[in-house]
Amino acid sequence: MKTFHIELPDLQIREALIDKINNLTKPKGSLGVLEELALQIGLIQQTLSPTLRHPHNILFAADHGIVEEGVSKSPKEITWQQLSNFLHGGAGVNFLCRQHGFKLVLVDAGVDYDLPYEKGIINCSVGRGTRSFLHAPAMSHEEMELCLERGAQMVDKAYADGCNVISFGEMGIGNTSPSSVWMHLFTGISLEQCVGAGSGLDSEGIRHKYNILKQAVDNYQGDGSARDKIAWFGGYEMVMAIGGMLRAAELKMLILVDGFIMTNCILAASRLHPEVLSYAIFGHQGDEAGHKLVLEALHARPLLNLGLRLGEGTGAVCAYPIIVSAVTMMNEMDNFAHAAITKYF
């Protein structure tokens, strides 16, 4: 079993951070969320002068057996086709990574296709897609452990590359279905409130999706543990993201959380190690039904609300300049004493 040892940030530096933030040349609290981010990042990095280095967006891709039950408007082959698009630089996440200086890492977690690994996709596959969880587990516990391990290994590589701020993206047709089930099981929010349109279902399609997921939850015969629920209903790319998030927290990296799927991944990760949330910055609130509710359940305040619902890590990467601003504030604003300005609050 893959184990992680995640520590909460040491709070001894907290008062010094607050003092520095409050003595910058501005009214107390006037930079709002930037001040909150600066405090969080300073606590994570245990410094009054935080830095951001070599941001990475690791995008895990996999197929889902639950698609066989008609829960997605998009056909299964979109998974590998979009992965090819990422490889050629033509997708939404590509232009955002280029714009904001992220290294995009493409990982096959379990796509049902013969992918061109020699062109830059990293082969971490544990199978050609999960099984349908309508009547049986999507993956075995052994496959889940492999996913956790391989997700952690990808973060180790980023860390070795000098990265200390990381986001995770996903590509997997049908993955709003396991996300909705995890949300329901890990928060207690009614399943109906957790199920949305995904890539474009109409009201009839959403009702069918809900009925399938309700039947799947009713058919669950596992031991009720968080690990078992993750394996029974999860996707390979989602569990690799969990492994990546937990390893990033273990390494005291900043974790930028993307949309509905990745929010439910860190929700699941927090049921294994609650400490992971101390390292998380939530990029945006998307349009998928349930995203607002799961963010509220996590007591998370997203930085953006732009109507995004693409996934891929786009919302997290899009929010990155705000994080840069918070760090730049700490390192470049003068203080009242040095600037010889009387405190005016």
MOVEN-V212514 format. One record per backbone hydrogen bond with DSSP energy under -1.0 kcal/mol. CO is the residue of the C=O (numbers start at 1). NH is the residue of the N-H. If there is no record, write none. Layout:
co nh
CO NH
CO NH
This chain:
co nh
11 14
13 17
14 18
15 19
16 20
17 21
18 22
19 23
21 24
23 336
24 26
27 30
29 32
31 34
32 36
33 37
34 38
35 39
36 40
37 41
38 42
39 43
40 44
41 45
42 46
42 47
53 164
55 103
56 167
57 105
58 169
59 107
60 171
61 109
61 110
63 130
64 67
65 68
66 69
67 70
75 78
76 79
77 81
78 82
79 83
80 84
81 85
82 86
83 87
84 88
85 90
86 89
91 95
92 96
93 97
94 98
95 99
96 100
97 102
103 57
105 59
106 122
107 61
108 124
109 126
110 63
111 113
113 115
115 117
116 119
117 120
122 108
127 129
138 131
140 144
141 145
142 146
143 147
144 148
145 149
146 150
147 151
148 152
149 153
150 154
151 155
152 156
153 157
154 158
155 159
156 160
157 161
158 163
159 162
164 254
165 56
166 256
167 58
169 60
171 62
172 175
174 177
175 179
176 180
177 181
178 182
179 183
180 184
181 185
182 186
183 187
184 188
191 194
197 200
197 201
202 206
203 207
204 208
205 209
206 210
207 211
208 212
209 213
210 214
211 215
212 216
213 217
214 218
215 219
217 220
225 229
226 230
227 231
228 232
229 233
230 234
231 139
232 138
235 239
236 240
237 241
238 242
239 243
240 244
241 245
242 246
243 247
244 248
245 249
246 250
247 251
248 253
249 252
254 166
255 281
257 283
259 263
260 264
261 265
262 266
263 267
264 268
265 269
266 270
269 272
269 273
273 276
274 277
275 278
276 279
277 280
279 255
281 257
282 303
283 304
288 291
290 294
291 295
292 296
293 297
294 298
295 300
296 299
304 285
308 287
311 314
313 317
314 318
315 319
317 320
319 322
320 324
321 325
322 326
323 327
324 328
325 329
326 330
327 331
328 332
329 333
334 25
335 339
336 341
